[in-house]
Amino acid sequence: MNTDPKGIIDEVMQLPPAIRASIAETLLESLDFEEDFPVSSVWLEEINRRCAAIANGTAKLVDHESALKQLRASLA
C-alpha cells in the first residue's frame, strides 16, 4: 500500500468527482467530528441531502479550478 500522502492524493485526484466525494466523506466520517464539533439537526439534514445527491448523481459537481474562476469573476 502506498503510504506517501502526496502520492495517495495524486492518485485520488485522477478519479471522477463523485468517487472523490465519496472517499472524502468516508475519511471525514472516520474522524468522528460530531463528538468534537456538535452539528445541528438542520445542518446534519443538509449534509445528508448533499451526500445523497452526490451518491445518486443528481448533484452538479464543479472542480476547484472552475469554482475559483467563478468566485473571482463574481468578485471582480
PDB file of N, CA, C and O in Angstrom:
ATOM      1  N   MET A   1       0.846  -1.192   0.000  1.00  0.00           N
ATOM      2  CA  MET A   1       0.000   0.000   0.000  1.00  0.00           C
ATOM      3  C   MET A   1       0.882   1.242   0.000  1.00  0.00           C
ATOM      4  O   MET A   1       1.862   1.322   0.740  1.00  0.00           O
ATOM      5  N   ASN A   2       0.525   2.200  -0.829  1.00  0.00           N
ATOM      6  CA  ASN A   2       1.234   3.469  -0.890  1.00  0.00           C
ATOM      7  C   ASN A   2       0.901   4.272   0.365  1.00  0.00           C
ATOM      8  O   ASN A   2      -0.270   4.558   0.616  1.00  0.00           O
ATOM      9  N   THR A   3       1.910   4.642   1.161  1.00  0.00           N
ATOM     10  CA  THR A   3       1.667   5.418   2.375  1.00  0.00           C
ATOM     11  C   THR A   3       2.162   6.854   2.257  1.00  0.00           C
ATOM     12  O   THR A   3       2.115   7.607   3.229  1.00  0.00           O
ATOM     13  N   ASP A   4       2.633   7.236   1.080  1.00  0.00           N
ATOM     14  CA  ASP A   4       3.076   8.603   0.842  1.00  0.00           C
ATOM     15  C   ASP A   4       1.839   9.473   0.616  1.00  0.00           C
ATOM     16  O   ASP A   4       1.139   9.288  -0.379  1.00  0.00           O
ATOM     17  N   PRO A   5       1.552  10.427   1.525  1.00  0.00           N
ATOM     18  CA  PRO A   5       0.332  11.233   1.393  1.00  0.00           C
ATOM     19  C   PRO A   5       0.222  11.932   0.040  1.00  0.00           C
ATOM     20  O   PRO A   5      -0.856  11.935  -0.555  1.00  0.00           O
ATOM     21  N   LYS A   6       1.294  12.518  -0.457  1.00  0.00           N
ATOM     22  CA  LYS A   6       1.234  13.206  -1.744  1.00  0.00           C
ATOM     23  C   LYS A   6       0.906  12.223  -2.868  1.00  0.00           C
ATOM     24  O   LYS A   6       0.124  12.535  -3.765  1.00  0.00           O
ATOM     25  N   GLY A   7       1.503  11.046  -2.812  1.00  0.00           N
ATOM     26  CA  GLY A   7       1.228  10.036  -3.827  1.00  0.00           C
ATOM     27  C   GLY A   7      -0.224   9.591  -3.800  1.00  0.00           C
ATOM     28  O   GLY A   7      -0.852   9.418  -4.845  1.00  0.00           O
ATOM     29  N   ILE A   8      -0.751   9.407  -2.596  1.00  0.00           N
ATOM     30  CA  ILE A   8      -2.155   8.999  -2.453  1.00  0.00           C
ATOM     31  C   ILE A   8      -3.067  10.083  -3.028  1.00  0.00           C
ATOM     32  O   ILE A   8      -3.992   9.788  -3.785  1.00  0.00           O
ATOM     33  N   ILE A   9      -2.801  11.333  -2.666  1.00  0.00           N
ATOM     34  CA  ILE A   9      -3.626  12.441  -3.153  1.00  0.00           C
ATOM     35  C   ILE A   9      -3.539  12.546  -4.665  1.00  0.00           C
ATOM     36  O   ILE A   9      -4.555  12.730  -5.335  1.00  0.00           O
ATOM     37  N   ASP A  10      -2.335  12.431  -5.207  1.00  0.00           N
ATOM     38  CA  ASP A  10      -2.170  12.494  -6.662  1.00  0.00           C
ATOM     39  C   ASP A  10      -2.996  11.412  -7.353  1.00  0.00           C
ATOM     40  O   ASP A  10      -3.632  11.675  -8.374  1.00  0.00           O
ATOM     41  N   GLU A  11      -2.991  10.198  -6.801  1.00  0.00           N
ATOM     42  CA  GLU A  11      -3.758   9.102  -7.391  1.00  0.00           C
ATOM     43  C   GLU A  11      -5.258   9.360  -7.297  1.00  0.00           C
ATOM     44  O   GLU A  11      -5.994   9.161  -8.263  1.00  0.00           O
ATOM     45  N   VAL A  12      -5.699   9.802  -6.127  1.00  0.00           N
ATOM     46  CA  VAL A  12      -7.130  10.017  -5.909  1.00  0.00           C
ATOM     47  C   VAL A  12      -7.650  11.158  -6.786  1.00  0.00           C
ATOM     48  O   VAL A  12      -8.794  11.115  -7.240  1.00  0.00           O
ATOM     49  N   MET A  13      -6.831  12.168  -7.026  1.00  0.00           N
ATOM     50  CA  MET A  13      -7.267  13.298  -7.846  1.00  0.00           C
ATOM     51  C   MET A  13      -7.523  12.902  -9.296  1.00  0.00           C
ATOM     52  O   MET A  13      -8.125  13.669 -10.048  1.00  0.00           O
ATOM     53  N   GLN A  14      -7.081  11.737  -9.690  1.00  0.00           N
ATOM     54  CA  GLN A  14      -7.329  11.251 -11.048  1.00  0.00           C
ATOM     55  C   GLN A  14      -8.700  10.580 -11.171  1.00  0.00           C
ATOM     56  O   GLN A  14      -9.147  10.290 -12.281  1.00  0.00           O
ATOM     57  N   LEU A  15      -9.365  10.334 -10.048  1.00  0.00           N
ATOM     58  CA  LEU A  15     -10.671   9.673 -10.043  1.00  0.00           C
ATOM     59  C   LEU A  15     -11.783  10.663 -10.382  1.00  0.00           C
ATOM     60  O   LEU A  15     -11.595  11.870 -10.235  1.00  0.00           O
ATOM     61  N   PRO A  16     -12.933  10.174 -10.831  1.00  0.00           N
ATOM     62  CA  PRO A  16     -14.077  11.045 -11.112  1.00  0.00           C
ATOM     63  C   PRO A  16     -14.536  11.766  -9.843  1.00  0.00           C
ATOM     64  O   PRO A  16     -14.369  11.239  -8.743  1.00  0.00           O
ATOM     65  N   PRO A  17     -15.114  12.966  -9.980  1.00  0.00           N
ATOM     66  CA  PRO A  17     -15.531  13.753  -8.823  1.00  0.00           C
ATOM     67  C   PRO A  17     -16.433  13.009  -7.840  1.00  0.00           C
ATOM     68  O   PRO A  17     -16.249  13.148  -6.631  1.00  0.00           O
ATOM     69  N   ALA A  18     -17.384  12.238  -8.308  1.00  0.00           N
ATOM     70  CA  ALA A  18     -18.303  11.541  -7.401  1.00  0.00           C
ATOM     71  C   ALA A  18     -17.561  10.537  -6.522  1.00  0.00           C
ATOM     72  O   ALA A  18     -17.886  10.379  -5.345  1.00  0.00           O
ATOM     73  N   ILE A  19     -16.580   9.870  -7.084  1.00  0.00           N
ATOM     74  CA  ILE A  19     -15.796   8.907  -6.296  1.00  0.00           C
ATOM     75  C   ILE A  19     -14.924   9.647  -5.291  1.00  0.00           C
ATOM     76  O   ILE A  19     -14.793   9.213  -4.147  1.00  0.00           O
ATOM     77  N   ARG A  20     -14.322  10.773  -5.714  1.00  0.00           N
ATOM     78  CA  ARG A  20     -13.515  11.566  -4.778  1.00  0.00           C
ATOM     79  C   ARG A  20     -14.377  12.065  -3.623  1.00  0.00           C
ATOM     80  O   ARG A  20     -13.938  12.068  -2.473  1.00  0.00           O
ATOM     81  N   ALA A  21     -15.604  12.487  -3.929  1.00  0.00           N
ATOM     82  CA  ALA A  21     -16.509  12.971  -2.880  1.00  0.00           C
ATOM     83  C   ALA A  21     -16.836  11.854  -1.898  1.00  0.00           C
ATOM     84  O   ALA A  21     -16.888  12.081  -0.689  1.00  0.00           O
ATOM     85  N   SER A  22     -17.055  10.668  -2.407  1.00  0.00           N
ATOM     86  CA  SER A  22     -17.353   9.527  -1.543  1.00  0.00           C
ATOM     87  C   SER A  22     -16.162   9.207  -0.640  1.00  0.00           C
ATOM     88  O   SER A  22     -16.333   8.928   0.546  1.00  0.00           O
ATOM     89  N   ILE A  23     -14.968   9.249  -1.203  1.00  0.00           N
ATOM     90  CA  ILE A  23     -13.762   9.000  -0.409  1.00  0.00           C
ATOM     91  C   ILE A  23     -13.609  10.074   0.667  1.00  0.00           C
ATOM     92  O   ILE A  23     -13.307   9.763   1.820  1.00  0.00           O
ATOM     93  N   ALA A  24     -13.817  11.342   0.288  1.00  0.00           N
ATOM     94  CA  ALA A  24     -13.709  12.438   1.250  1.00  0.00           C
ATOM     95  C   ALA A  24     -14.720  12.272   2.380  1.00  0.00           C
ATOM     96  O   ALA A  24     -14.403  12.483   3.550  1.00  0.00           O
ATOM     97  N   GLU A  25     -15.933  11.892   2.015  1.00  0.00           N
ATOM     98  CA  GLU A  25     -16.979  11.680   3.025  1.00  0.00           C
ATOM     99  C   GLU A  25     -16.570  10.579   4.003  1.00  0.00           C
ATOM    100  O   GLU A  25     -16.710  10.733   5.216  1.00  0.00           O
ATOM    101  N   THR A  26     -16.071   9.490   3.476  1.00  0.00           N
ATOM    102  CA  THR A  26     -15.651   8.370   4.323  1.00  0.00           C
ATOM    103  C   THR A  26     -14.513   8.785   5.251  1.00  0.00           C
ATOM    104  O   THR A  26     -14.512   8.439   6.432  1.00  0.00           O
ATOM    105  N   LEU A  27     -13.545   9.527   4.715  1.00  0.00           N
ATOM    106  CA  LEU A  27     -12.419   9.978   5.542  1.00  0.00           C
ATOM    107  C   LEU A  27     -12.889  10.925   6.645  1.00  0.00           C
ATOM    108  O   LEU A  27     -12.460  10.808   7.793  1.00  0.00           O
ATOM    109  N   LEU A  28     -13.775  11.867   6.295  1.00  0.00           N
ATOM    110  CA  LEU A  28     -14.280  12.794   7.308  1.00  0.00           C
ATOM    111  C   LEU A  28     -15.083  12.073   8.382  1.00  0.00           C
ATOM    112  O   LEU A  28     -14.959  12.380   9.567  1.00  0.00           O
ATOM    113  N   GLU A  29     -15.906  11.116   7.968  1.00  0.00           N
ATOM    114  CA  GLU A  29     -16.685  10.350   8.943  1.00  0.00           C
ATOM    115  C   GLU A  29     -15.765   9.578   9.886  1.00  0.00           C
ATOM    116  O   GLU A  29     -16.101   9.372  11.053  1.00  0.00           O
ATOM    117  N   SER A  30     -14.611   9.154   9.384  1.00  0.00           N
ATOM    118  CA  SER A  30     -13.699   8.378  10.221  1.00  0.00           C
ATOM    119  C   SER A  30     -13.074   9.217  11.331  1.00  0.00           C
ATOM    120  O   SER A  30     -12.517   8.669  12.282  1.00  0.00           O
ATOM    121  N   LEU A  31     -13.162  10.540  11.218  1.00  0.00           N
ATOM    122  CA  LEU A  31     -12.578  11.415  12.232  1.00  0.00           C
ATOM    123  C   LEU A  31     -13.520  11.687  13.395  1.00  0.00           C
ATOM    124  O   LEU A  31     -13.114  12.290  14.388  1.00  0.00           O
ATOM    125  N   ASP A  32     -14.771  11.251  13.288  1.00  0.00           N
ATOM    126  CA  ASP A  32     -15.758  11.443  14.353  1.00  0.00           C
ATOM    127  C   ASP A  32     -15.870  12.893  14.787  1.00  0.00           C
ATOM    128  O   ASP A  32     -15.826  13.190  15.981  1.00  0.00           O
ATOM    129  N   PHE A  33     -16.016  13.802  13.822  1.00  0.00           N
ATOM    130  CA  PHE A  33     -16.123  15.221  14.141  1.00  0.00           C
ATOM    131  C   PHE A  33     -17.336  15.549  14.995  1.00  0.00           C
ATOM    132  O   PHE A  33     -17.296  16.489  15.789  1.00  0.00           O
ATOM    133  N   GLU A  34     -18.404  14.795  14.846  1.00  0.00           N
ATOM    134  CA  GLU A  34     -19.618  15.125  15.588  1.00  0.00           C
ATOM    135  C   GLU A  34     -19.387  15.135  17.098  1.00  0.00           C
ATOM    136  O   GLU A  34     -20.043  15.886  17.821  1.00  0.00           O
ATOM    137  N   GLU A  35     -18.465  14.313  17.573  1.00  0.00           N
ATOM    138  CA  GLU A  35     -18.191  14.296  19.006  1.00  0.00           C
ATOM    139  C   GLU A  35     -17.486  15.570  19.448  1.00  0.00           C
ATOM    140  O   GLU A  35     -17.765  16.087  20.529  1.00  0.00           O
ATOM    141  N   ASP A  36     -16.574  16.081  18.625  1.00  0.00           N
ATOM    142  CA  ASP A  36     -15.820  17.277  18.978  1.00  0.00           C
ATOM    143  C   ASP A  36     -16.514  18.563  18.554  1.00  0.00           C
ATOM    144  O   ASP A  36     -16.356  19.602  19.196  1.00  0.00           O
ATOM    145  N   PHE A  37     -17.283  18.493  17.472  1.00  0.00           N
ATOM    146  CA  PHE A  37     -17.936  19.653  16.924  1.00  0.00           C
ATOM    147  C   PHE A  37     -19.415  19.343  16.729  1.00  0.00           C
ATOM    148  O   PHE A  37     -19.789  18.742  15.722  1.00  0.00           O
ATOM    149  N   PRO A  38     -20.258  19.739  17.670  1.00  0.00           N
ATOM    150  CA  PRO A  38     -21.683  19.437  17.534  1.00  0.00           C
ATOM    151  C   PRO A  38     -22.251  20.020  16.236  1.00  0.00           C
ATOM    152  O   PRO A  38     -21.933  21.148  15.858  1.00  0.00           O
ATOM    153  N   VAL A  39     -23.078  19.249  15.575  1.00  0.00           N
ATOM    154  CA  VAL A  39     -23.721  19.677  14.340  1.00  0.00           C
ATOM    155  C   VAL A  39     -25.218  19.699  14.597  1.00  0.00           C
ATOM    156  O   VAL A  39     -25.792  18.721  15.076  1.00  0.00           O
ATOM    157  N   SER A  40     -25.847  20.829  14.273  1.00  0.00           N
ATOM    158  CA  SER A  40     -27.289  20.936  14.496  1.00  0.00           C
ATOM    159  C   SER A  40     -28.027  19.957  13.595  1.00  0.00           C
ATOM    160  O   SER A  40     -27.495  19.520  12.575  1.00  0.00           O
ATOM    161  N   SER A  41     -29.228  19.621  13.968  1.00  0.00           N
ATOM    162  CA  SER A  41     -30.016  18.681  13.170  1.00  0.00           C
ATOM    163  C   SER A  41     -30.296  19.236  11.779  1.00  0.00           C
ATOM    164  O   SER A  41     -30.391  18.475  10.816  1.00  0.00           O
ATOM    165  N   VAL A  42     -30.429  20.556  11.666  1.00  0.00           N
ATOM    166  CA  VAL A  42     -30.675  21.179  10.356  1.00  0.00           C
ATOM    167  C   VAL A  42     -29.467  20.982   9.450  1.00  0.00           C
ATOM    168  O   VAL A  42     -29.622  20.625   8.282  1.00  0.00           O
ATOM    169  N   TRP A  43     -28.255  21.211   9.978  1.00  0.00           N
ATOM    170  CA  TRP A  43     -27.045  21.013   9.174  1.00  0.00           C
ATOM    171  C   TRP A  43     -26.834  19.545   8.854  1.00  0.00           C
ATOM    172  O   TRP A  43     -26.403  19.208   7.751  1.00  0.00           O
ATOM    173  N   LEU A  44     -27.128  18.676   9.794  1.00  0.00           N
ATOM    174  CA  LEU A  44     -26.980  17.243   9.554  1.00  0.00           C
ATOM    175  C   LEU A  44     -27.900  16.794   8.418  1.00  0.00           C
ATOM    176  O   LEU A  44     -27.507  15.983   7.580  1.00  0.00           O
ATOM    177  N   GLU A  45     -29.122  17.323   8.394  1.00  0.00           N
ATOM    178  CA  GLU A  45     -30.047  17.024   7.295  1.00  0.00           C
ATOM    179  C   GLU A  45     -29.489  17.510   5.964  1.00  0.00           C
ATOM    180  O   GLU A  45     -29.553  16.802   4.959  1.00  0.00           O
ATOM    181  N   GLU A  46     -28.941  18.724   5.965  1.00  0.00           N
ATOM    182  CA  GLU A  46     -28.372  19.289   4.740  1.00  0.00           C
ATOM    183  C   GLU A  46     -27.166  18.474   4.267  1.00  0.00           C
ATOM    184  O   GLU A  46     -27.018  18.210   3.074  1.00  0.00           O
ATOM    185  N   ILE A  47     -26.322  18.085   5.190  1.00  0.00           N
ATOM    186  CA  ILE A  47     -25.158  17.256   4.849  1.00  0.00           C
ATOM    187  C   ILE A  47     -25.619  15.949   4.225  1.00  0.00           C
ATOM    188  O   ILE A  47     -25.108  15.533   3.186  1.00  0.00           O
ATOM    189  N   ASN A  48     -26.581  15.311   4.860  1.00  0.00           N
ATOM    190  CA  ASN A  48     -27.093  14.044   4.342  1.00  0.00           C
ATOM    191  C   ASN A  48     -27.742  14.222   2.971  1.00  0.00           C
ATOM    192  O   ASN A  48     -27.591  13.365   2.101  1.00  0.00           O
ATOM    193  N   ARG A  49     -28.470  15.342   2.768  1.00  0.00           N
ATOM    194  CA  ARG A  49     -29.097  15.617   1.483  1.00  0.00           C
ATOM    195  C   ARG A  49     -28.041  15.781   0.401  1.00  0.00           C
ATOM    196  O   ARG A  49     -28.173  15.235  -0.694  1.00  0.00           O
ATOM    197  N   ARG A  50     -26.989  16.537   0.714  1.00  0.00           N
ATOM    198  CA  ARG A  50     -25.933  16.765  -0.278  1.00  0.00           C
ATOM    199  C   ARG A  50     -25.170  15.479  -0.592  1.00  0.00           C
ATOM    200  O   ARG A  50     -24.848  15.210  -1.749  1.00  0.00           O
ATOM    201  N   CYS A  51     -24.887  14.697   0.428  1.00  0.00           N
ATOM    202  CA  CYS A  51     -24.194  13.422   0.203  1.00  0.00           C
ATOM    203  C   CYS A  51     -25.036  12.494  -0.666  1.00  0.00           C
ATOM    204  O   CYS A  51     -24.512  11.814  -1.548  1.00  0.00           O
ATOM    205  N   ALA A  52     -26.342  12.470  -0.412  1.00  0.00           N
ATOM    206  CA  ALA A  52     -27.232  11.626  -1.214  1.00  0.00           C
ATOM    207  C   ALA A  52     -27.260  12.106  -2.660  1.00  0.00           C
ATOM    208  O   ALA A  52     -27.262  11.292  -3.584  1.00  0.00           O
ATOM    209  N   ALA A  53     -27.282  13.430  -2.864  1.00  0.00           N
ATOM    210  CA  ALA A  53     -27.292  13.978  -4.219  1.00  0.00           C
ATOM    211  C   ALA A  53     -26.016  13.611  -4.966  1.00  0.00           C
ATOM    212  O   ALA A  53     -26.053  13.326  -6.163  1.00  0.00           O
ATOM    213  N   ILE A  54     -24.899  13.619  -4.269  1.00  0.00           N
ATOM    214  CA  ILE A  54     -23.633  13.210  -4.891  1.00  0.00           C
ATOM    215  C   ILE A  54     -23.677  11.725  -5.214  1.00  0.00           C
ATOM    216  O   ILE A  54     -23.309  11.303  -6.310  1.00  0.00           O
ATOM    217  N   ALA A  55     -24.131  10.940  -4.248  1.00  0.00           N
ATOM    218  CA  ALA A  55     -24.154   9.487  -4.431  1.00  0.00           C
ATOM    219  C   ALA A  55     -25.079   9.053  -5.564  1.00  0.00           C
ATOM    220  O   ALA A  55     -24.761   8.118  -6.299  1.00  0.00           O
ATOM    221  N   ASN A  56     -26.233   9.733  -5.712  1.00  0.00           N
ATOM    222  CA  ASN A  56     -27.170   9.304  -6.755  1.00  0.00           C
ATOM    223  C   ASN A  56     -26.967  10.034  -8.083  1.00  0.00           C
ATOM    224  O   ASN A  56     -27.708   9.812  -9.041  1.00  0.00           O
ATOM    225  N   GLY A  57     -25.950  10.912  -8.133  1.00  0.00           N
ATOM    226  CA  GLY A  57     -25.589  11.556  -9.384  1.00  0.00           C
ATOM    227  C   GLY A  57     -26.401  12.772  -9.770  1.00  0.00           C
ATOM    228  O   GLY A  57     -26.290  13.245 -10.901  1.00  0.00           O
ATOM    229  N   THR A  58     -27.224  13.300  -8.859  1.00  0.00           N
ATOM    230  CA  THR A  58     -28.037  14.466  -9.193  1.00  0.00           C
ATOM    231  C   THR A  58     -27.359  15.785  -8.834  1.00  0.00           C
ATOM    232  O   THR A  58     -27.836  16.851  -9.224  1.00  0.00           O
ATOM    233  N   ALA A  59     -26.260  15.723  -8.101  1.00  0.00           N
ATOM    234  CA  ALA A  59     -25.539  16.946  -7.728  1.00  0.00           C
ATOM    235  C   ALA A  59     -24.692  17.418  -8.903  1.00  0.00           C
ATOM    236  O   ALA A  59     -24.134  16.605  -9.639  1.00  0.00           O
ATOM    237  N   LYS A  60     -24.598  18.723  -9.074  1.00  0.00           N
ATOM    238  CA  LYS A  60     -23.726  19.285 -10.102  1.00  0.00           C
ATOM    239  C   LYS A  60     -22.396  19.611  -9.415  1.00  0.00           C
ATOM    240  O   LYS A  60     -22.300  20.573  -8.652  1.00  0.00           O
ATOM    241  N   LEU A  61     -21.388  18.808  -9.692  1.00  0.00           N
ATOM    242  CA  LEU A  61     -20.088  18.996  -9.068  1.00  0.00           C
ATOM    243  C   LEU A  61     -19.221  19.890  -9.946  1.00  0.00           C
ATOM    244  O   LEU A  61     -19.258  19.802 -11.174  1.00  0.00           O
ATOM    245  N   VAL A  62     -18.445  20.747  -9.300  1.00  0.00           N
ATOM    246  CA  VAL A  62     -17.572  21.680 -10.001  1.00  0.00           C
ATOM    247  C   VAL A  62     -16.164  21.482  -9.469  1.00  0.00           C
ATOM    248  O   VAL A  62     -15.957  21.454  -8.256  1.00  0.00           O
ATOM    249  N   ASP A  63     -15.184  21.342 -10.375  1.00  0.00           N
ATOM    250  CA  ASP A  63     -13.813  21.178  -9.913  1.00  0.00           C
ATOM    251  C   ASP A  63     -13.328  22.491  -9.296  1.00  0.00           C
ATOM    252  O   ASP A  63     -13.881  23.556  -9.570  1.00  0.00           O
ATOM    253  N   HIS A  64     -12.291  22.404  -8.463  1.00  0.00           N
ATOM    254  CA  HIS A  64     -11.866  23.578  -7.702  1.00  0.00           C
ATOM    255  C   HIS A  64     -11.382  24.718  -8.589  1.00  0.00           C
ATOM    256  O   HIS A  64     -11.575  25.884  -8.245  1.00  0.00           O
ATOM    257  N   GLU A  65     -10.763  24.411  -9.716  1.00  0.00           N
ATOM    258  CA  GLU A  65     -10.293  25.471 -10.611  1.00  0.00           C
ATOM    259  C   GLU A  65     -11.468  26.268 -11.172  1.00  0.00           C
ATOM    260  O   GLU A  65     -11.418  27.497 -11.227  1.00  0.00           O
ATOM    261  N   SER A  66     -12.524  25.571 -11.588  1.00  0.00           N
ATOM    262  CA  SER A  66     -13.713  26.258 -12.103  1.00  0.00           C
ATOM    263  C   SER A  66     -14.400  27.055 -10.998  1.00  0.00           C
ATOM    264  O   SER A  66     -14.871  28.168 -11.232  1.00  0.00           O
ATOM    265  N   ALA A  67     -14.455  26.490  -9.806  1.00  0.00           N
ATOM    266  CA  ALA A  67     -15.088  27.178  -8.677  1.00  0.00           C
ATOM    267  C   ALA A  67     -14.347  28.466  -8.354  1.00  0.00           C
ATOM    268  O   ALA A  67     -14.971  29.506  -8.141  1.00  0.00           O
ATOM    269  N   LEU A  68     -13.017  28.407  -8.317  1.00  0.00           N
ATOM    270  CA  LEU A  68     -12.228  29.610  -8.040  1.00  0.00           C
ATOM    271  C   LEU A  68     -12.405  30.647  -9.144  1.00  0.00           C
ATOM    272  O   LEU A  68     -12.494  31.842  -8.865  1.00  0.00           O
ATOM    273  N   LYS A  69     -12.456  30.195 -10.391  1.00  0.00           N
ATOM    274  CA  LYS A  69     -12.648  31.105 -11.514  1.00  0.00           C
ATOM    275  C   LYS A  69     -13.992  31.819 -11.393  1.00  0.00           C
ATOM    276  O   LYS A  69     -14.080  33.030 -11.599  1.00  0.00           O
ATOM    277  N   GLN A  70     -15.047  31.055 -11.055  1.00  0.00           N
ATOM    278  CA  GLN A  70     -16.370  31.644 -10.893  1.00  0.00           C
ATOM    279  C   GLN A  70     -16.387  32.626  -9.729  1.00  0.00           C
ATOM    280  O   GLN A  70     -16.991  33.695  -9.823  1.00  0.00           O
ATOM    281  N   LEU A  71     -15.724  32.267  -8.629  1.00  0.00           N
ATOM    282  CA  LEU A  71     -15.672  33.143  -7.458  1.00  0.00           C
ATOM    283  C   LEU A  71     -14.945  34.439  -7.784  1.00  0.00           C
ATOM    284  O   LEU A  71     -15.413  35.527  -7.446  1.00  0.00           O
ATOM    285  N   ARG A  72     -13.791  34.316  -8.447  1.00  0.00           N
ATOM    286  CA  ARG A  72     -13.035  35.516  -8.808  1.00  0.00           C
ATOM    287  C   ARG A  72     -13.842  36.416  -9.742  1.00  0.00           C
ATOM    288  O   ARG A  72     -13.832  37.638  -9.596  1.00  0.00           O
ATOM    289  N   ALA A  73     -14.538  35.810 -10.697  1.00  0.00           N
ATOM    290  CA  ALA A  73     -15.359  36.586 -11.623  1.00  0.00           C
ATOM    291  C   ALA A  73     -16.478  37.320 -10.883  1.00  0.00           C
ATOM    292  O   ALA A  73     -16.810  38.457 -11.218  1.00  0.00           O
ATOM    293  N   SER A  74     -17.050  36.668  -9.886  1.00  0.00           N
ATOM    294  CA  SER A  74     -18.153  37.302  -9.142  1.00  0.00           C
ATOM    295  C   SER A  74     -17.667  38.446  -8.257  1.00  0.00           C
ATOM    296  O   SER A  74     -18.443  39.333  -7.903  1.00  0.00           O
ATOM    297  N   LEU A  75     -16.379  38.425  -7.900  1.00  0.00           N
ATOM    298  CA  LEU A  75     -15.818  39.467  -7.024  1.00  0.00           C
ATOM    299  C   LEU A  75     -15.185  40.607  -7.824  1.00  0.00           C
ATOM    300  O   LEU A  75     -14.826  41.639  -7.256  1.00  0.00           O
ATOM    301  N   ALA A  76     -15.052  40.427  -9.116  1.00  0.00           N
ATOM    302  CA  ALA A  76     -14.392  41.455  -9.951  1.00  0.00           C
ATOM    303  C   ALA A  76     -15.303  42.624 -10.222  1.00  0.00           C
ATOM    304  O   ALA A  76     -14.907  43.570 -10.903  1.00  0.00           O
TER     305      ALA A  76
END
